[in-house]
Each structure stands twice: as structure tokens, then as C-alpha cells.
Amino acid sequence: MRKKNREVAVVGVGQTKHTSKRDDINQVELIAEAVQKALDHAGLTIDDIDATVHGNMELFEGIHQPDMWHTLAFGGYLKSGIRITTGGTTGATLACAVDNIVASGLHDIVLVIGFEKQDEGHTTTGITAMADPLWGRSLQTGAITGSTAQIMIEKFGERAIKAAAKYRIIMNENAKLNPNAHLKLDITEDNVMNSFPLAGELRYLHMCPQSCGACAIIVAAEGVAEKITDKPVWIVDHETVHREETFNLFKTTGDVVTTHEMAARRIYKRNGIKKPLDEIDLFEMYDPSAWWAVDWLQKFFLLPEGKNLELVENGDICRDGKIPVNPSGGVVSTNPIGASGLLRVAEATLQMRKEAGPHQVPKEVKRALASGFGGTYWTVLLLLSKDKPQR
């Protein structure tokens, strides 16, 4: 485990309902919904909060330093605070930052807010226009890339196509149980496989949506956390790994050790995890597409090739399976980008507290992973525990 001055726990969770448009409210009001729910969940008021950590992809809405406006929503006026933007990983980075802030002893109780209101900008334009047109030409499609599908089909053929479709259906069924999820579709595996192509075998129904929504969590130091709740969820460890955008100019994706594998190896080594599938109870994965998700099951759990497909085919990743993955419906169902990574932490927390509602998994969740992904192949991975770490 990472050395800490003191342990850190999530003590409150709040999120909005997520949808494609929220034209009934502005950004401040959207954030206020999540913040108030988090405060109510923790039994706190804004006066109890020492500091705030705030993040979104400001490029997408086109408002510079939005946290200066949003203080009206989260009560940050004259409180210490920091704003963070790291692309798609923003929400997960927020969780890592607050872990460091509270563990350091700087603050005892910190409010964390991630959000995106994508009906106020043009996300696709922002993604595709932000890279240099010469050096970043391989990234100009943004999140839409068919390379993973191509590589998997070359290895596994029709089996890979069916696994990606089944994964999407599993996520859709999970989302239908989650009252806050965005996409709740009436689709079949055939619908997924025959939806119109975006890039190669990456198809429309494989991809995540653009969502409006906000997520807030409240984090507290040991000694304080136990006074706030009898069900704190502890942030045991976190890891961030990323590559420069030119990583794929000289090698194919299949030839390199991915940032997912590297982050997982470091987390597992530090925490004595030898058999991840047996020692992790649940995984809230940042899954921008069904193709990436199926591939990344292998990377995060350090599995032999093909074992990741088996997890999907056998239903092991379902809510009642061996290793539930995204019982919330995941990013392929709900993607308010600045909040998406933070939602993974929030949803894992609710599962550990047995407070996830209709999408609660049947098994007891003692230890969970939560991840974030974005930018130049940037991975953030967090390990959460129901039990306080013993160091």
C-alpha cells in the first residue's frame, strides 16, 4: 500500500439523474443537485466542509475557470479549493487528488464535484480539434477508433463480435435498474451488431453517449470519517499511468504493455493481490465502448488471452456473477465526462454500503476497483475497501 499519514474514506455520495439534455437548469443548478444529495447522504452541511475539489472538461462547454461561477452551487466561496482537468480521467483524478489532500493532513473533510453539461457545447468538436493536426493526426477521431475491434477480430473472429455485443446488452440491462443512468434501451445483440458503423467494426451501439450530469462525494480523514458514518468506504490505494500521444506511431496496440496493465500490476503488487479475479469483488470500469471494455477485462485482471471473452460469455461479469462489472450500467450507458470517473468511485461506494438500490449486487462487496480513462491513453485506477486498511 502507499504510505499515508492517515487513512481516507468516502462518507457521502450524491449524483443527479443523467440525460442527454438538461435545458431546465444551468450548470450551477446541476451541480447543486449532486452536492445537496451528497451532503444529505453524509448528514452534513456546507459549513462542515473544509475545502472543495472541482473538475470538468471546461473546453467542452467553453467557459473558462467555471469553478469561479460554480462556487454559488457548492458553497466554495472563501473556502480552500482546487480545480482539476485531465480529460476523460478527470473524475477519477479528482478522487486521487482528494485522497492525497486528506491523507496529507491539510484538510479533514473535503467535497469533490465532477460534472459535464454537454448540451451547452460541442464535445465531439472539442475532442477532434484539440490535437495538433500533424503530430496528433492519429487522435483526430477522438474516442471513436476501430483498432481494438480489428485486433480482437483478427485473434478471435466472430466470437469477439458476439462478446462485444453481449457486453453491451449486459450493461444495458444493468442501466435499466439504475434510476440515475442515461441510456436504457430496448435492444438485442443483433441490434448492436447491425447498428451503423462508426469506424470499422466499432458501431453506434457499442459507443457511450454524451450525457449531462453531476456527481459529488464527500471524503474524510480517519477519526472524523467514523463519526460521520458507520459505513465509511476506504480509499486504499490509487495509481495513474499515461503515455504520450505518439505511443502508437511505431508499435501496434497489441505490441505494447498498456497503461491498464501497468496500473493494475502496481496496485496489485503494493497490496499483495495475487489473484485479482478471486480477491476483487466488483469493478466499476470506465468503459467508453463495448469493444474496449471486453479487451480491457484482460488488461485490468492480467488474464490470458481469451479468458476475458469467457467472462462475458459465461455471464461472470453480470450483477449476480463471479466478478460484477459496472452494475451501474457503466460509461457506455452514462457519460457526463467530468463526472464519469468519479461516478465509478461513487457507485462502488454505494455497492459496498449496500445502498445501490435496484442495481445492488447480491454478493457482499468488501474490495472493489474503480477506473478512469482518457486523453493520451491515460489510466487511473483506485482500490477501495469496506474494511479500514491495517498498515
C-alpha positions as a Python dict, from the first residue, in 0.01 Angstrom:
ca = {
    (1, 'M'): (0, 0, 0),
    (2, 'R'): (104, 360, -48),
    (3, 'K'): (235, 525, 265),
    (4, 'K'): (-12, 771, 412),
    (5, 'N'): (-9, 999, 712),
    (6, 'R'): (-366, 885, 778),
    (7, 'E'): (-640, 681, 616),
    (8, 'V'): (-907, 840, 397),
    (9, 'A'): (-1269, 735, 342),
    (10, 'V'): (-1570, 826, 130),
    (11, 'V'): (-1853, 920, 368),
    (12, 'G'): (-2115, 1068, 135),
    (13, 'V'): (-2231, 1022, -224),
    (14, 'G'): (-2467, 1225, -443),
    (15, 'Q'): (-2546, 1229, -812),
    (16, 'T'): (-2804, 1370, -1048),
    (17, 'K'): (-3015, 1179, -1291),
    (18, 'H'): (-2821, 1169, -1618),
    (19, 'T'): (-2965, 1252, -1958),
    (20, 'S'): (-2873, 1398, -2295),
    (21, 'K'): (-3018, 1742, -2218),
    (22, 'R'): (-3093, 1942, -1905),
    (23, 'D'): (-3230, 2260, -2055),
    (24, 'D'): (-3439, 2319, -1741),
    (25, 'I'): (-3132, 2423, -1537),
    (26, 'N'): (-2790, 2584, -1572),
    (27, 'Q'): (-2451, 2444, -1466),
    (28, 'V'): (-2474, 2587, -1115),
    (29, 'E'): (-2812, 2428, -1054),
    (30, 'L'): (-2697, 2094, -1197),
    (31, 'I'): (-2400, 2084, -959),
    (32, 'A'): (-2615, 2195, -666),
    (33, 'E'): (-2838, 1889, -712),
    (34, 'A'): (-2547, 1648, -667),
    (35, 'V'): (-2384, 1846, -386),
    (36, 'Q'): (-2701, 1864, -178),
    (37, 'K'): (-2758, 1492, -219),
    (38, 'A'): (-2403, 1417, -105),
    (39, 'L'): (-2437, 1645, 200),
    (40, 'D'): (-2770, 1484, 290),
    (41, 'H'): (-2624, 1137, 246),
    (42, 'A'): (-2340, 1220, 486),
    (43, 'G'): (-2563, 1410, 728),
    (44, 'L'): (-2352, 1724, 689),
    (45, 'T'): (-2399, 2087, 587),
    (46, 'I'): (-2175, 2300, 372),
    (47, 'D'): (-2035, 2459, 689),
    (48, 'D'): (-1877, 2124, 776),
    (49, 'I'): (-1675, 2121, 453),
    (50, 'D'): (-1313, 2239, 479),
    (51, 'A'): (-1230, 2253, 108),
    (52, 'T'): (-1350, 2159, -239),
    (53, 'V'): (-1202, 1974, -537),
    (54, 'H'): (-1380, 2052, -863),
    (55, 'G'): (-1343, 1924, -1217),
    (56, 'N'): (-1490, 1909, -1566),
    (57, 'M'): (-1373, 1939, -1925),
    (58, 'E'): (-1416, 2316, -1949),
    (59, 'L'): (-1320, 2302, -2317),
    (60, 'F'): (-1648, 2128, -2396),
    (61, 'E'): (-1876, 2396, -2252),
    (62, 'G'): (-1643, 2678, -2345),
    (63, 'I'): (-1643, 2852, -2005),
    (64, 'H'): (-1301, 2943, -1866),
    (65, 'Q'): (-1241, 2870, -1496),
    (66, 'P'): (-1601, 2755, -1439),
    (67, 'D'): (-1533, 2683, -1072),
    (68, 'M'): (-1536, 3057, -1007),
    (69, 'W'): (-1903, 3061, -1112),
    (70, 'H'): (-1987, 2726, -959),
    (71, 'T'): (-1897, 2835, -607),
    (72, 'L'): (-2259, 2952, -598),
    (73, 'A'): (-2359, 2585, -620),
    (74, 'F'): (-2113, 2409, -393),
    (75, 'G'): (-2059, 2674, -128),
    (76, 'G'): (-1695, 2722, -211),
    (77, 'Y'): (-1684, 3098, -153),
    (78, 'L'): (-1377, 3176, 66),
    (79, 'K'): (-1309, 2803, 115),
    (80, 'S'): (-985, 2642, 1),
    (81, 'G'): (-1027, 2471, -333),
    (82, 'I'): (-863, 2335, -644),
    (83, 'R'): (-987, 2275, -998),
    (84, 'I'): (-860, 1977, -1200),
    (85, 'T'): (-899, 1880, -1564),
    (86, 'T'): (-729, 1569, -1706),
    (87, 'G'): (-958, 1483, -1997),
    (88, 'G'): (-1172, 1172, -1967),
    (89, 'T'): (-990, 1079, -1647),
    (90, 'T'): (-1097, 1400, -1472),
    (91, 'G'): (-1345, 1238, -1232),
    (92, 'A'): (-1103, 964, -1130),
    (93, 'T'): (-821, 1217, -1091),
    (94, 'L'): (-1043, 1416, -856),
    (95, 'A'): (-1070, 1110, -632),
    (96, 'C'): (-692, 1061, -634),
    (97, 'A'): (-631, 1429, -556),
    (98, 'V'): (-869, 1434, -261),
    (99, 'D'): (-709, 1115, -127),
    (100, 'N'): (-373, 1294, -125),
    (101, 'I'): (-514, 1616, 21),
    (102, 'V'): (-689, 1449, 314),
    (103, 'A'): (-413, 1192, 375),
    (104, 'S'): (-159, 1473, 398),
    (105, 'G'): (-343, 1631, 691),
    (106, 'L'): (-415, 1954, 503),
    (107, 'H'): (-794, 1917, 540),
    (108, 'D'): (-1024, 1680, 730),
    (109, 'I'): (-1347, 1691, 525),
    (110, 'V'): (-1343, 1768, 154),
    (111, 'L'): (-1623, 1793, -102),
    (112, 'V'): (-1545, 1663, -452),
    (113, 'I'): (-1751, 1761, -758),
    (114, 'G'): (-1732, 1631, -1115),
    (115, 'F'): (-1979, 1734, -1383),
    (116, 'E'): (-2046, 1791, -1751),
    (117, 'K'): (-2334, 1975, -1914),
    (118, 'Q'): (-2280, 1867, -2271),
    (119, 'D'): (-2591, 2029, -2410),
    (120, 'E'): (-2409, 2364, -2371),
    (121, 'G'): (-2120, 2291, -2605),
    (122, 'H'): (-1998, 2052, -2872),
    (123, 'T'): (-1792, 1774, -2720),
    (124, 'T'): (-1703, 1594, -3042),
    (125, 'T'): (-1566, 1913, -3194),
    (126, 'G'): (-1365, 1976, -2878),
    (127, 'I'): (-1212, 1630, -2882),
    (128, 'T'): (-1125, 1619, -3250),
    (129, 'A'): (-987, 1975, -3265),
    (130, 'M'): (-766, 1970, -2958),
    (131, 'A'): (-475, 1769, -3102),
    (132, 'D'): (-208, 1904, -3336),
    (133, 'P'): (-323, 1825, -3692),
    (134, 'L'): (21, 1685, -3786),
    (135, 'W'): (166, 1517, -3479),
    (136, 'G'): (-171, 1423, -3335),
    (137, 'R'): (-333, 1303, -3656),
    (138, 'S'): (-385, 953, -3513),
    (139, 'L'): (-603, 1103, -3242),
    (140, 'Q'): (-819, 1320, -3463),
    (141, 'T'): (-1113, 1082, -3435),
    (142, 'G'): (-1113, 1135, -3058),
    (143, 'A'): (-1275, 846, -2872),
    (144, 'I'): (-1404, 680, -3190),
    (145, 'T'): (-1148, 424, -3303),
    (146, 'G'): (-1192, 84, -3460),
    (147, 'S'): (-841, -50, -3395),
    (148, 'T'): (-930, -255, -3088),
    (149, 'A'): (-1218, -423, -3271),
    (150, 'Q'): (-989, -501, -3565),
    (151, 'I'): (-720, -656, -3343),
    (152, 'M'): (-970, -866, -3148),
    (153, 'I'): (-1144, -991, -3463),
    (154, 'E'): (-808, -1093, -3609),
    (155, 'K'): (-747, -1303, -3296),
    (156, 'F'): (-1093, -1440, -3218),
    (157, 'G'): (-1311, -1383, -3525),
    (158, 'E'): (-1689, -1392, -3486),
    (159, 'R'): (-1651, -1483, -3121),
    (160, 'A'): (-1515, -1134, -3045),
    (161, 'I'): (-1801, -964, -3231),
    (162, 'K'): (-2056, -1158, -3027),
    (163, 'A'): (-1874, -1090, -2697),
    (164, 'A'): (-1873, -714, -2760),
    (165, 'A'): (-2247, -725, -2837),
    (166, 'K'): (-2323, -934, -2528),
    (167, 'Y'): (-2121, -696, -2309),
    (168, 'R'): (-2328, -404, -2436),
    (169, 'I'): (-2652, -587, -2358),
    (170, 'I'): (-2534, -672, -2005),
    (171, 'M'): (-2456, -304, -1944),
    (172, 'N'): (-2793, -203, -2084),
    (173, 'E'): (-2976, -441, -1851),
    (174, 'N'): (-2778, -301, -1556),
    (175, 'A'): (-2862, 56, -1660),
    (176, 'K'): (-3233, -27, -1668),
    (177, 'L'): (-3209, -100, -1294),
    (178, 'N'): (-3017, 221, -1217),
    (179, 'P'): (-3257, 515, -1168),
    (180, 'N'): (-2979, 764, -1250),
    (181, 'A'): (-2849, 602, -1570),
    (182, 'H'): (-2887, 774, -1907),
    (183, 'L'): (-2936, 510, -2178),
    (184, 'K'): (-3195, 241, -2108),
    (185, 'L'): (-3253, 88, -2448),
    (186, 'D'): (-3480, -177, -2592),
    (187, 'I'): (-3211, -361, -2790),
    (188, 'T'): (-3079, -709, -2865),
    (189, 'E'): (-2734, -837, -2951),
    (190, 'D'): (-2836, -839, -3319),
    (191, 'N'): (-2931, -472, -3290),
    (192, 'V'): (-2582, -394, -3156),
    (193, 'M'): (-2400, -593, -3425),
    (194, 'N'): (-2610, -441, -3704),
    (195, 'S'): (-2619, -78, -3588),
    (196, 'F'): (-2449, 160, -3830),
    (197, 'P'): (-2068, 156, -3836),
    (198, 'L'): (-1861, 440, -3693),
    (199, 'A'): (-1510, 305, -3764),
    (200, 'G'): (-1461, -48, -3893),
    (201, 'E'): (-1647, -288, -3664),
    (202, 'L'): (-1698, -20, -3399),
    (203, 'R'): (-2068, 51, -3430),
    (204, 'Y'): (-2308, 311, -3297),
    (205, 'L'): (-2450, 94, -3017),
    (206, 'H'): (-2102, -4, -2899),
    (207, 'M'): (-2029, 356, -2804),
    (208, 'C'): (-2105, 565, -2498),
    (209, 'P'): (-2346, 861, -2514),
    (210, 'Q'): (-2290, 1228, -2439),
    (211, 'S'): (-2461, 1288, -2105),
    (212, 'C'): (-2541, 1581, -1881),
    (213, 'G'): (-2494, 1513, -1513),
    (214, 'A'): (-2301, 1573, -1194),
    (215, 'C'): (-2155, 1359, -917),
    (216, 'A'): (-2031, 1463, -573),
    (217, 'I'): (-1860, 1268, -299),
    (218, 'I'): (-1753, 1373, 50),
    (219, 'V'): (-1423, 1240, 179),
    (220, 'A'): (-1300, 1248, 539),
    (221, 'A'): (-993, 1152, 738),
    (222, 'E'): (-983, 861, 980),
    (223, 'G'): (-1109, 964, 1321),
    (224, 'V'): (-1351, 1201, 1151),
    (225, 'A'): (-1499, 958, 898),
    (226, 'E'): (-1613, 713, 1167),
    (227, 'K'): (-1801, 991, 1345),
    (228, 'I'): (-1986, 1085, 1026),
    (229, 'T'): (-2094, 734, 924),
    (230, 'D'): (-2076, 377, 1044),
    (231, 'K'): (-2018, 268, 682),
    (232, 'P'): (-1709, 452, 556),
    (233, 'V'): (-1553, 319, 236),
    (234, 'W'): (-1176, 349, 246),
    (235, 'I'): (-955, 462, -43),
    (236, 'V'): (-675, 210, -2),
    (237, 'D'): (-458, 300, -300),
    (238, 'H'): (-455, 471, -638),
    (239, 'E'): (-234, 471, -945),
    (240, 'T'): (-204, 690, -1255),
    (241, 'V'): (-27, 582, -1575),
    (242, 'H'): (-25, 752, -1916),
    (243, 'R'): (164, 755, -2244),
    (244, 'E'): (245, 1032, -2485),
    (245, 'E'): (10, 1058, -2781),
    (246, 'T'): (277, 927, -3020),
    (247, 'F'): (292, 589, -2845),
    (248, 'N'): (113, 415, -3133),
    (249, 'L'): (310, 559, -3423),
    (250, 'F'): (575, 289, -3413),
    (251, 'K'): (401, -8, -3249),
    (252, 'T'): (53, -151, -3274),
    (253, 'T'): (-171, -158, -2968),
    (254, 'G'): (-111, -531, -2932),
    (255, 'D'): (268, -489, -2904),
    (256, 'V'): (283, -261, -2601),
    (257, 'V'): (211, -303, -2232),
    (258, 'T'): (-100, -93, -2187),
    (259, 'T'): (-145, 165, -1917),
    (260, 'H'): (-426, -52, -1778),
    (261, 'E'): (-191, -344, -1724),
    (262, 'M'): (78, -124, -1572),
    (263, 'A'): (-161, 46, -1330),
    (264, 'A'): (-310, -289, -1228),
    (265, 'R'): (29, -451, -1173),
    (266, 'R'): (140, -168, -948),
    (267, 'I'): (-182, -169, -745),
    (268, 'Y'): (-179, -547, -705),
    (269, 'K'): (189, -562, -612),
    (270, 'R'): (162, -291, -347),
    (271, 'N'): (-143, -452, -191),
    (272, 'G'): (-42, -817, -208),
    (273, 'I'): (-311, -915, -457),
    (274, 'K'): (-206, -1237, -629),
    (275, 'K'): (-533, -1349, -793),
    (276, 'P'): (-737, -1040, -886),
    (277, 'L'): (-1045, -1231, -1001),
    (278, 'D'): (-1064, -1405, -664),
    (279, 'E'): (-963, -1111, -444),
    (280, 'I'): (-1162, -828, -604),
    (281, 'D'): (-1540, -839, -552),
    (282, 'L'): (-1654, -574, -802),
    (283, 'F'): (-1515, -349, -1074),
    (284, 'E'): (-1661, -15, -1184),
    (285, 'M'): (-1471, 30, -1510),
    (286, 'Y'): (-1454, 339, -1726),
    (287, 'D'): (-1576, 172, -2047),
    (288, 'P'): (-1619, 420, -2336),
    (289, 'S'): (-1713, 140, -2577),
    (290, 'A'): (-1808, -226, -2556),
    (291, 'W'): (-1502, -325, -2762),
    (292, 'W'): (-1263, -151, -2528),
    (293, 'A'): (-1440, -295, -2225),
    (294, 'V'): (-1408, -657, -2337),
    (295, 'D'): (-1041, -605, -2424),
    (296, 'W'): (-969, -420, -2101),
    (297, 'L'): (-1106, -700, -1884),
    (298, 'Q'): (-795, -888, -1988),
    (299, 'K'): (-568, -593, -1921),
    (300, 'F'): (-701, -496, -1578),
    (301, 'F'): (-726, -851, -1444),
    (302, 'L'): (-399, -961, -1611),
    (303, 'L'): (-571, -1256, -1780),
    (304, 'P'): (-454, -1497, -2051),
    (305, 'E'): (-586, -1413, -2398),
    (306, 'G'): (-942, -1531, -2442),
    (307, 'K'): (-1024, -1550, -2071),
    (308, 'N'): (-1175, -1201, -2094),
    (309, 'L'): (-1419, -1325, -2358),
    (310, 'E'): (-1512, -1617, -2132),
    (311, 'L'): (-1603, -1377, -1851),
    (312, 'V'): (-1856, -1214, -2082),
    (313, 'E'): (-1979, -1534, -2249),
    (314, 'N'): (-2036, -1711, -1915),
    (315, 'G'): (-2206, -1413, -1753),
    (316, 'D'): (-1933, -1383, -1488),
    (317, 'I'): (-1944, -1003, -1517),
    (318, 'C'): (-2321, -984, -1458),
    (319, 'R'): (-2464, -842, -1135),
    (320, 'D'): (-2500, -1194, -992),
    (321, 'G'): (-2177, -1324, -1147),
    (322, 'K'): (-1834, -1404, -1008),
    (323, 'I'): (-1696, -1054, -1070),
    (324, 'P'): (-1972, -795, -1131),
    (325, 'V'): (-1855, -525, -1372),
    (326, 'N'): (-2042, -195, -1384),
    (327, 'P'): (-2370, -293, -1217),
    (328, 'S'): (-2446, 79, -1263),
    (329, 'G'): (-2450, 37, -1642),
    (330, 'G'): (-2106, 192, -1684),
    (331, 'V'): (-1986, 468, -1913),
    (332, 'V'): (-2140, 302, -2221),
    (333, 'S'): (-2474, 388, -2061),
    (334, 'T'): (-2390, 718, -1890),
    (335, 'N'): (-2107, 957, -1977),
    (336, 'P'): (-2103, 1307, -1823),
    (337, 'I'): (-1730, 1318, -1891),
    (338, 'G'): (-1607, 1529, -1599),
    (339, 'A'): (-1812, 1312, -1364),
    (340, 'S'): (-1773, 972, -1531),
    (341, 'G'): (-1460, 864, -1341),
    (342, 'L'): (-1598, 996, -1012),
    (343, 'L'): (-1919, 802, -1072),
    (344, 'R'): (-1714, 482, -1075),
    (345, 'V'): (-1592, 560, -721),
    (346, 'A'): (-1939, 670, -610),
    (347, 'E'): (-2111, 361, -746),
    (348, 'A'): (-1853, 124, -596),
    (349, 'T'): (-1901, 302, -263),
    (350, 'L'): (-2278, 253, -274),
    (351, 'Q'): (-2232, -116, -354),
    (352, 'M'): (-2005, -162, -52),
    (353, 'R'): (-2255, 16, 170),
    (354, 'K'): (-2540, -194, 24),
    (355, 'E'): (-2713, 129, -76),
    (356, 'A'): (-2715, 94, -456),
    (357, 'G'): (-3089, 36, -466),
    (358, 'P'): (-3235, -165, -757),
    (359, 'H'): (-2893, -235, -910),
    (360, 'Q'): (-2736, -359, -585),
    (361, 'V'): (-2536, -678, -644),
    (362, 'P'): (-2636, -986, -439),
    (363, 'K'): (-2285, -1064, -312),
    (364, 'E'): (-2108, -878, -33),
    (365, 'V'): (-1856, -631, -173),
    (366, 'K'): (-1554, -593, 52),
    (367, 'R'): (-1299, -476, -205),
    (368, 'A'): (-1356, -300, -537),
    (369, 'L'): (-1170, -138, -824),
    (370, 'A'): (-1272, 187, -991),
    (371, 'S'): (-1101, 320, -1304),
    (372, 'G'): (-1081, 624, -1527),
    (373, 'F'): (-960, 655, -1885),
    (374, 'G'): (-896, 930, -2137),
    (375, 'G'): (-653, 1156, -2313),
    (376, 'T'): (-325, 1010, -2437),
    (377, 'Y'): (-402, 658, -2322),
    (378, 'W'): (-429, 778, -1964),
    (379, 'T'): (-541, 532, -1695),
    (380, 'V'): (-637, 599, -1334),
    (381, 'L'): (-708, 303, -1106),
    (382, 'L'): (-831, 311, -746),
    (383, 'L'): (-862, 31, -491),
    (384, 'L'): (-1146, 72, -238),
    (385, 'S'): (-1218, -132, 72),
    (386, 'K'): (-1505, -178, 310),
    (387, 'D'): (-1252, -251, 585),
    (388, 'K'): (-1009, 11, 709),
    (389, 'P'): (-653, -68, 589),
    (390, 'Q'): (-416, -202, 850),
    (391, 'R'): (-68, -68, 797),
}
